[in-house]
Amino acid sequence: MERAPQLAVGDGALGFWAAISEVYPESREQRCWMHKTANVLNYLPKSVQAKAKQGLQAIWMAETRERAHQAFDQFVEAYEPKYPKATNCLSKHREALLAFYDFPAEHWVPAHDQSDRINLRDDSTSNRPHEGVCDTQYDAEHDLQAQSVR
């Protein structure tokens, strides 16, 4: 890969983050909201999961970083008393979950959603309307796939 990705998106796979920091130390970390949402919801009873999911979506769908922080704080305040494991799961990666706000808004959807990645091994792409906003690069030598914001 000729240039390092500005923002690497991934779940909690420690090997991925170790490899990224070793090969591309200047790349920023963005935690995947799809994975984080599933992990947080696992700590909640089914009876509150739908409402909690809306609260989580309010964070990553906020129009600004400031509103995202407000929604984040509201979520923690609402669920911390009864479900501290859920809020701890969310809070421990706060900055990595909100890193995409440092980039232009047109890049936000693919930056926090891994589900539309281009799989370079079979050369298929997503049909989603925001396809192609991020450059997806594959480094065969280090077996890494990463996205960089243009």
Order of alpha helices (4+ residues) and beta strands (2+ residues): beta-alpha-beta-alpha-alpha-alpha-alpha-alpha-alpha-beta-beta
